Amino acid sequence: MKQYFNTGGVNTYVNPLLNDGALIHSVNMDSYPYGAKTKRPGYVTFLGTADGAQVNSLFAFNRNDGTTLHLYRASGSSLYHSVQGTGAWTLSGNGTISNGGHVGHAILDNTLIVGDGVGSTRHTTNGTAFTNTTLAPVAPEFEQYQNRIYAIGTSSDAFYSTTNDATNWNTSGTSDSSSLKIPGAGKLSKVFKAQDKVIFTKNTGLMYKWDGYSLIDMSTKLGPSSPYSVAQSEDYWFFANQLGDFGYGGGKPQLLSNAVQRQFYNHSGSAVAAATFKTMPGVVHKYDRMLALGTTTDDFTGREITNNILKYDFQKNEYLNYSFADNPTAFLSFIDGDAKQRLIFGDANGQCYEVSGTATTDNGDPIFSEMVFVFTYGAPEYPKKWNWWRGVFNPGCQAKVQIACSNTYTYQHLRWFDLGDVTDGIAEFRFPSGSTSRLVFVRIYEGSKDAPWTFYGQMMDATIEKK
């Protein structure tokens, strides 16, 4: 008998012959506790729908009094705010934006500056009404660095404000606002701050560092394809492009997502849609990186994941997949007035939702969860007579188990056999008579509206038939 008590993340990159018991497909499971898997939490509605248009941007303004919080959403042709994240979405003063536009922002000395790259750049100090910022460039992306606001527009020019003043963009007298040209093909698409340097990226993948004096070409084309995929944890950044999900800590971008490469690109052309790479939103919440990929199909299992949210647990270095009932178009992780870290997202219908550990549905829709494993029993070259499958779950678990015997990895041709449910917590099933093959696939699935279920591990008993 073999034990499989340390379940990792999805991995369809490594030859499964080298990875007995590999998890090759997972939907709506979390890596908790370590080495086990638990069904993810659901979500509930967060505030109203405002104008009912797609939510393209979500961001927060924590004022420096330490207690006042404003949340913002950009949808349709308007920018809305919510006082303390509890008040209804309210149209902000001078909050008209380009229809369907994204809104970037930055904060300097209790002043929030915003722009959509089409209309005038604006600022606010009270959080509810915006004023056009005189001489500021038209820009969709901003960053605070060395007590200045940096702004990038629709070309290759990067601008920065006068020191200690987000509203002063004069270039004469005592004002020291200025600009610099970022060379290379493409236009500027994102600006962020890492390792005490400003990072400029272009939509061609080019990246540059700026320390206030010198501009350094990073000699890479692995920058983000979507500025909205960029998110950080402390001073480590995540972003995505056509080659995968990358991490950046100040040196060169590092590819993190090899294990799920087939979800980004594959030979069947069934991975992320090309147009999605320009706009995919991402976020970091606690120790999870989330990235909305749209509907994808990896070419190893051929299983479609609707509204696929790729989730990377960077404590455990594991990728899994969520499938929300509502496809996220913008994310925000923020700290509320009670110092609680919260995660919200918006959708195409103008509704925002909060992911909550107490929610067991997706706003009333059941959460379908499943995992698929493939086993060689450590001897892929020999047939095995499969005898017993045993699993450990939480008591009351409503999950069910299926198995499929096969001599190939052609997932689409598998014939599944129901073993039964695992309500008792400790499950033990004898394989059907004649269960002989080189490989066996195990599928565990559940789709209730009840409390989450936990899978702790499994055991397999087989007889190797050497010939």
C-alpha positions as CSV (number, residue, x, y, z in Angstrom):
1,M,0.0,0.0,0.0
2,K,1.2,3.5,-0.8
3,Q,0.3,6.7,1.1
4,Y,-0.3,10.1,-0.6
5,F,-0.6,12.5,2.3
6,N,1.1,15.6,0.9
7,T,-1.1,17.0,-1.8
8,G,0.6,19.8,-3.8
9,G,-0.7,22.2,-6.4
10,V,-1.8,21.5,-10.0
11,N,1.1,20.4,-12.2
12,T,0.7,19.4,-15.8
13,Y,4.2,20.6,-16.8
14,V,6.2,17.8,-15.4
15,N,6.0,14.3,-17.0
16,P,3.3,12.6,-14.8
17,L,5.3,9.4,-15.0
18,L,7.8,11.1,-12.7
19,N,5.1,12.3,-10.3
20,D,3.0,9.5,-8.9
21,G,-0.2,10.8,-7.5
22,A,0.0,14.2,-9.4
23,L,-2.9,16.6,-9.1
24,I,-3.6,17.4,-12.8
25,H,-6.9,19.3,-12.4
26,S,-8.4,21.2,-9.5
27,V,-11.3,23.7,-9.3
28,N,-12.4,25.7,-6.2
29,M,-10.0,24.2,-3.7
30,D,-7.5,25.9,-1.3
31,S,-4.2,24.7,0.0
32,Y,-5.3,24.5,3.6
33,P,-4.1,23.0,5.9
34,Y,-0.6,22.5,4.5
35,G,-0.4,19.3,2.5
36,A,-4.2,19.0,2.4
37,K,-7.0,20.7,0.4
38,T,-10.2,22.5,1.5
39,K,-13.1,23.8,-0.6
40,R,-12.7,27.6,-1.1
41,P,-15.0,30.1,0.6
42,G,-17.8,31.8,-1.4
43,Y,-18.8,35.4,-1.8
44,V,-21.7,37.8,-1.1
45,T,-22.8,41.1,-2.7
46,F,-20.9,44.2,-1.7
47,L,-22.9,47.5,-2.0
48,G,-25.1,48.1,-5.0
49,T,-24.7,48.2,-8.8
50,A,-24.5,52.0,-9.2
51,D,-25.0,52.4,-13.0
52,G,-25.1,48.7,-13.8
53,A,-22.1,49.0,-16.1
54,Q,-18.9,46.9,-16.0
55,V,-16.6,47.6,-13.0
56,N,-13.2,48.4,-14.6
57,S,-11.3,49.8,-11.6
58,L,-11.5,49.4,-7.8
59,F,-9.1,51.3,-5.4
60,A,-9.0,52.7,-1.9
61,F,-7.9,56.0,-0.3
62,N,-6.9,55.8,3.4
63,R,-6.6,59.4,4.6
64,N,-3.8,60.2,6.9
65,D,-6.0,60.8,9.9
66,G,-5.8,57.0,10.3
67,T,-9.6,56.5,10.4
68,T,-11.2,57.8,7.2
69,L,-11.5,55.4,4.3
70,H,-12.9,55.9,0.8
71,L,-13.4,53.2,-1.7
72,Y,-13.8,53.9,-5.4
73,R,-15.1,52.2,-8.5
74,A,-14.9,53.2,-12.1
75,S,-17.8,51.9,-14.2
76,G,-19.6,53.2,-17.3
77,S,-18.6,56.9,-17.6
78,S,-18.4,57.6,-13.9
79,L,-16.2,57.4,-10.8
80,Y,-18.1,56.6,-7.6
81,H,-17.0,56.5,-4.0
82,S,-18.2,54.8,-0.8
83,V,-17.4,56.4,2.5
84,Q,-15.8,53.9,4.9
85,G,-16.7,51.1,2.4
86,T,-20.1,51.0,3.9
87,G,-21.9,54.0,2.4
88,A,-23.7,53.5,-0.9
89,W,-21.9,54.1,-4.1
90,T,-22.1,57.8,-4.7
91,L,-21.1,59.7,-7.9
92,S,-18.0,61.7,-7.0
93,G,-17.9,65.4,-7.7
94,N,-16.3,66.0,-11.1
95,G,-16.3,62.2,-11.5
96,T,-17.1,61.9,-15.2
97,I,-14.7,59.7,-17.1
98,S,-14.4,58.2,-20.5
99,N,-17.0,55.5,-21.1
100,G,-15.6,52.1,-20.2
101,G,-12.3,53.6,-19.0
102,H,-10.0,52.3,-16.4
103,V,-8.9,54.8,-13.7
104,G,-5.4,54.8,-12.2
105,H,-4.4,56.5,-9.0
106,A,-1.7,57.4,-6.5
107,I,-1.5,59.1,-3.1
108,L,0.9,61.8,-1.9
109,D,0.6,63.8,1.4
110,N,-3.1,63.1,1.8
111,T,-3.9,64.0,-1.8
112,L,-5.4,61.4,-4.1
113,I,-4.7,61.9,-7.8
114,V,-6.6,60.0,-10.5
115,G,-6.8,59.8,-14.3
116,D,-8.2,57.7,-17.1
117,G,-5.8,58.6,-19.9
118,V,-8.5,60.5,-21.8
119,G,-9.9,63.3,-19.7
120,S,-8.1,65.7,-17.3
121,T,-6.1,64.4,-14.5
122,R,-7.8,65.2,-11.2
123,H,-7.2,65.2,-7.5
124,T,-9.0,65.3,-4.2
125,T,-8.2,65.9,-0.5
126,N,-11.7,65.3,0.9
127,G,-12.2,62.1,-1.0
128,T,-15.7,63.0,-2.4
129,A,-15.1,65.7,-5.0
130,F,-12.3,66.0,-7.5
131,T,-10.6,69.1,-9.0
132,N,-8.8,69.2,-12.4
133,T,-5.1,69.3,-11.7
134,T,-3.6,72.2,-13.6
135,L,-0.8,71.4,-16.1
136,A,-0.8,67.7,-15.0
137,P,-0.4,65.4,-18.0
138,V,-3.4,63.3,-19.2
139,A,-2.5,59.9,-17.8
140,P,-4.1,56.5,-16.8
141,E,-1.3,55.3,-14.5
142,F,0.4,56.9,-11.5
143,E,3.0,56.1,-8.8
144,Q,4.4,58.0,-5.8
145,Y,8.2,58.0,-5.6
146,Q,10.6,60.3,-3.7
147,N,7.7,62.5,-2.7
148,R,6.6,63.1,-6.3
149,I,3.8,61.7,-8.3
150,Y,4.9,60.0,-11.5
151,A,2.4,59.8,-14.4
152,I,2.6,58.0,-17.7
153,G,0.3,58.8,-20.6
154,T,-0.3,57.2,-24.0
155,S,3.2,57.6,-25.5
156,S,6.7,57.2,-24.3
157,D,6.9,60.3,-22.0
158,A,6.9,59.9,-18.2
159,F,6.2,63.0,-16.1
160,Y,6.7,63.8,-12.5
161,S,5.3,66.5,-10.2
162,T,7.0,69.0,-8.1
163,T,8.5,67.6,-4.9
164,N,6.0,67.2,-2.0
165,D,3.1,68.5,-4.1
166,A,0.8,66.2,-6.2
167,T,-1.0,69.2,-7.6
168,N,2.0,71.2,-8.8
169,W,3.2,70.3,-12.3
170,N,4.9,73.6,-13.1
171,T,8.3,73.4,-14.7
172,S,9.6,77.0,-13.9
173,G,10.4,79.1,-10.9
174,T,10.7,77.2,-7.7
175,S,8.7,74.3,-9.2
176,D,10.8,71.3,-10.4
177,S,8.3,69.2,-12.2
178,S,9.7,67.6,-15.4
179,S,9.6,64.6,-17.7
180,L,11.8,62.0,-19.3
181,K,11.6,60.0,-22.5
182,I,11.5,56.2,-22.1
183,P,13.0,54.8,-25.3
184,G,12.2,51.6,-27.2
185,A,9.2,50.3,-29.1
186,G,5.7,50.6,-27.8
187,K,3.9,53.0,-25.4
188,L,4.2,53.2,-21.6
189,S,1.5,51.0,-20.0
190,K,2.4,50.7,-16.3
191,V,4.5,52.4,-13.6
192,F,5.2,51.0,-10.2
193,K,7.9,51.2,-7.5
194,A,10.2,48.3,-6.5
195,Q,13.5,48.2,-4.6
196,D,13.4,52.0,-4.2
197,K,13.3,52.6,-7.9
198,V,10.5,53.5,-10.4
199,I,9.8,50.7,-12.9
200,F,8.5,51.8,-16.3
201,T,7.0,49.1,-18.5
202,K,5.8,49.3,-22.1
203,N,3.1,47.4,-23.9
204,T,5.8,45.6,-25.8
205,G,7.2,44.0,-22.6
206,L,10.2,46.4,-22.3
207,M,11.1,47.4,-18.7
208,Y,13.3,50.3,-17.3
209,K,14.5,51.3,-13.9
210,W,14.7,55.0,-12.8
211,D,16.3,56.2,-9.5
212,G,15.6,59.9,-10.0
213,Y,18.9,60.4,-11.8
214,S,19.7,57.5,-14.1
215,L,17.5,55.4,-16.5
216,I,18.5,51.7,-16.8
217,D,17.4,49.5,-19.6
218,M,16.5,46.1,-18.0
219,S,17.1,44.3,-21.3
220,T,14.0,42.2,-21.1
221,K,10.7,41.9,-22.9
222,L,8.9,40.0,-20.1
223,G,7.0,43.0,-18.7
224,P,3.2,42.9,-18.1
225,S,0.8,42.7,-21.0
226,S,-2.0,44.0,-18.8
227,P,-1.3,46.9,-16.4
228,Y,-4.2,45.6,-14.3
229,S,-2.5,42.3,-13.6
230,V,0.2,44.0,-11.6
231,A,0.0,43.5,-7.8
232,Q,2.4,43.4,-4.9
233,S,3.1,41.8,-1.6
234,E,5.5,44.0,0.4
235,D,8.2,44.8,-2.2
236,Y,7.7,41.8,-4.4
237,W,5.5,42.2,-7.5
238,F,3.4,39.9,-9.7
239,F,2.3,40.5,-13.3
240,A,1.2,38.4,-16.3
241,N,1.9,38.3,-20.0
242,Q,1.5,35.7,-22.8
243,L,4.2,33.5,-21.3
244,G,2.7,33.2,-17.8
245,D,2.6,34.7,-14.4
246,F,5.8,36.4,-13.3
247,G,7.4,37.6,-10.1
248,Y,9.6,40.6,-9.8
249,G,11.8,41.6,-6.9
250,G,14.1,44.2,-8.4
251,G,16.3,42.0,-10.7
252,K,14.9,40.2,-13.7
253,P,11.3,39.0,-14.0
254,Q,11.0,35.3,-12.8
255,L,8.5,32.9,-14.4
256,L,6.4,31.4,-11.6
257,S,3.7,29.5,-13.5
258,N,5.5,26.7,-15.3
259,A,3.3,24.1,-13.5
260,V,0.2,25.5,-15.2
261,Q,1.8,26.7,-18.5
262,R,-0.9,24.9,-20.5
263,Q,-3.5,27.4,-19.1
264,F,-1.5,30.3,-20.7
265,Y,-0.7,28.7,-24.0
266,N,-0.9,25.3,-25.5
267,H,-0.9,23.4,-28.8
268,S,-4.7,23.3,-29.0
269,G,-5.1,27.0,-28.8
270,S,-7.6,26.5,-25.9
271,A,-5.8,28.5,-23.2
272,V,-6.2,32.2,-22.4
273,A,-7.8,34.2,-25.3
274,A,-5.4,36.6,-26.9
275,A,-7.5,39.7,-26.2
276,T,-7.7,38.8,-22.5
277,F,-3.9,39.4,-22.0
278,K,-4.4,43.1,-22.5
279,T,-7.0,43.6,-19.7
280,M,-6.8,40.6,-17.3
281,P,-7.1,41.9,-13.7
282,G,-5.0,40.6,-10.8
283,V,-4.6,41.1,-7.1
284,V,-2.7,39.9,-4.0
285,H,-4.7,39.2,-1.0
286,K,-2.9,38.0,2.1
287,Y,-0.7,35.3,0.7
288,D,-2.6,34.5,-2.4
289,R,-2.0,35.9,-5.9
290,M,-5.2,35.8,-8.0
291,L,-5.4,36.4,-11.8
292,A,-8.6,36.3,-13.8
293,L,-7.9,34.4,-17.0
294,G,-11.4,34.1,-18.4
295,T,-12.6,30.7,-19.6
296,T,-9.8,28.3,-20.4
297,T,-9.1,24.7,-21.3
298,D,-5.7,23.1,-20.7
299,D,-4.8,20.5,-23.4
300,F,-3.7,17.9,-20.9
301,T,-7.1,17.1,-19.4
302,G,-9.2,18.9,-22.0
303,R,-11.3,20.2,-19.0
304,E,-12.8,23.7,-19.4
305,I,-12.7,26.0,-16.4
306,T,-15.3,28.7,-16.7
307,N,-14.4,32.1,-15.3
308,N,-11.0,30.8,-14.4
309,I,-9.2,32.6,-11.6
310,L,-5.6,31.3,-11.3
311,K,-4.6,31.3,-7.6
312,Y,-1.0,31.2,-6.6
313,D,-0.2,30.5,-2.9
314,F,3.2,32.0,-2.7
315,Q,3.9,30.7,0.8
316,K,3.6,27.1,-0.5
317,N,4.6,27.8,-4.2
318,E,1.4,26.1,-5.4
319,Y,-1.0,27.0,-8.2
320,L,-4.7,26.1,-8.1
321,N,-7.8,27.3,-9.9
322,Y,-11.0,29.0,-8.8
323,S,-14.1,29.2,-10.9
324,F,-16.4,32.0,-9.8
325,A,-20.1,32.1,-10.8
326,D,-19.4,35.8,-11.7
327,N,-16.4,36.7,-13.8
328,P,-14.1,39.3,-12.1
329,T,-13.3,42.4,-14.1
330,A,-11.5,44.3,-11.3
331,F,-10.1,43.3,-7.8
332,L,-9.3,45.2,-4.6
333,S,-7.7,44.0,-1.4
334,F,-8.0,46.6,1.3
335,I,-7.8,47.2,5.1
336,D,-11.1,48.5,6.5
337,G,-11.6,50.8,9.5
338,D,-11.5,47.8,11.9
339,A,-8.0,46.8,10.5
340,K,-9.5,43.8,8.7
341,Q,-8.0,42.7,5.4
342,R,-10.9,42.3,2.9
343,L,-11.2,41.2,-0.8
344,I,-13.8,42.5,-3.2
345,F,-14.2,42.3,-7.0
346,G,-16.5,43.7,-9.6
347,D,-18.2,42.1,-12.6
348,A,-19.6,43.0,-16.0
349,N,-23.0,43.8,-14.6
350,G,-21.9,46.5,-12.2
351,Q,-22.1,44.4,-9.1
352,C,-19.3,44.1,-6.6
353,Y,-18.9,41.1,-4.3
354,E,-16.9,40.3,-1.2
355,V,-15.1,37.0,-0.8
356,S,-16.0,35.9,2.7
357,G,-14.9,32.9,4.8
358,T,-18.4,32.5,6.1
359,A,-20.1,32.3,2.7
360,T,-20.6,28.7,1.4
361,T,-22.1,29.8,-2.0
362,D,-21.3,32.3,-4.8
363,N,-24.0,34.7,-3.9
364,G,-26.5,31.8,-3.8
365,D,-25.0,29.7,-6.5
366,P,-23.5,26.3,-5.3
367,I,-19.8,26.1,-5.6
368,F,-18.8,23.0,-7.6
369,S,-15.4,21.7,-6.5
370,E,-13.2,18.9,-7.8
371,M,-9.8,17.4,-7.9
372,V,-8.3,14.8,-10.4
373,F,-5.2,12.8,-9.6
374,V,-3.3,10.2,-11.7
375,F,-1.4,7.3,-10.2
376,T,1.3,5.0,-11.5
377,Y,1.9,3.3,-8.2
378,G,5.6,3.9,-8.8
379,A,5.8,1.5,-11.7
380,P,4.3,3.0,-14.8
381,E,5.8,0.3,-17.1
382,Y,3.8,-2.5,-15.5
383,P,0.1,-3.3,-15.3
384,K,-1.4,-3.2,-11.8
385,K,-4.3,-5.0,-10.3
386,W,-5.9,-2.1,-8.3
387,N,-7.3,-3.4,-5.0
388,W,-8.3,-0.7,-2.6
389,W,-8.6,3.1,-2.5
390,R,-8.8,4.8,0.9
391,G,-9.3,8.5,1.7
392,V,-9.4,10.8,4.8
393,F,-11.9,13.7,4.9
394,N,-13.7,15.7,7.5
395,P,-16.8,13.8,8.9
396,G,-20.0,14.9,7.2
397,C,-18.2,15.6,4.0
398,Q,-20.5,15.3,0.9
399,A,-17.8,14.7,-1.6
400,K,-17.9,11.6,-4.0
401,V,-15.2,9.6,-5.5
402,Q,-14.8,8.2,-9.1
403,I,-12.0,6.1,-10.6
404,A,-10.9,5.4,-14.2
405,C,-8.4,2.7,-15.2
406,S,-6.4,3.4,-18.3
407,N,-3.1,2.5,-20.1
408,T,-2.8,6.0,-21.6
409,Y,-3.1,9.7,-20.5
410,T,-5.9,10.4,-23.0
411,Y,-8.2,12.0,-20.5
412,Q,-11.1,12.5,-22.9
413,H,-11.4,8.6,-23.4
414,L,-11.6,7.7,-19.7
415,R,-14.5,5.7,-18.5
416,W,-15.4,6.7,-14.9
417,F,-16.8,4.3,-12.3
418,D,-18.5,5.6,-9.1
419,L,-16.9,4.3,-5.9
420,G,-19.3,6.2,-3.5
421,D,-19.5,9.1,-1.0
422,V,-17.2,9.9,1.9
423,T,-19.6,11.1,4.5
424,D,-18.0,9.1,7.3
425,G,-14.7,11.0,6.9
426,I,-12.7,7.8,6.6
427,A,-13.5,6.1,3.3
428,E,-12.5,2.7,2.1
429,F,-13.5,1.3,-1.3
430,R,-12.6,-1.9,-3.1
431,F,-12.0,-1.4,-6.8
432,P,-14.4,-3.2,-9.2
433,S,-13.5,-6.6,-10.4
434,G,-11.1,-6.6,-13.4
435,S,-9.6,-3.2,-12.5
436,T,-6.2,-3.8,-14.1
437,S,-4.2,-1.1,-15.9
438,R,-0.9,0.8,-15.9
439,L,-2.6,4.0,-14.6
440,V,-5.6,4.9,-12.5
441,F,-7.2,8.3,-12.3
442,V,-9.1,9.4,-9.2
443,R,-11.7,12.1,-9.2
444,I,-13.1,13.7,-6.0
445,Y,-15.9,16.2,-6.4
446,E,-18.6,18.0,-4.5
447,G,-21.2,20.7,-5.4
448,S,-23.3,21.4,-2.3
449,K,-24.3,24.7,-0.7
450,D,-23.1,23.6,2.7
451,A,-20.0,24.0,4.7
452,P,-16.6,23.5,3.1
453,W,-15.1,20.1,3.0
454,T,-11.5,19.1,3.6
455,F,-9.4,16.3,2.0
456,Y,-6.4,15.2,4.0
457,G,-4.9,12.5,1.9
458,Q,-5.4,9.1,0.2
459,M,-3.9,5.6,0.1
460,M,-3.8,3.1,-2.8
461,D,-3.4,-0.6,-2.6
462,A,-2.4,-2.5,-5.8
463,T,-0.5,-5.6,-7.0
464,I,2.1,-5.0,-9.6
465,E,1.9,-7.7,-12.3
466,K,5.4,-8.0,-13.7
467,K,5.6,-10.1,-16.9
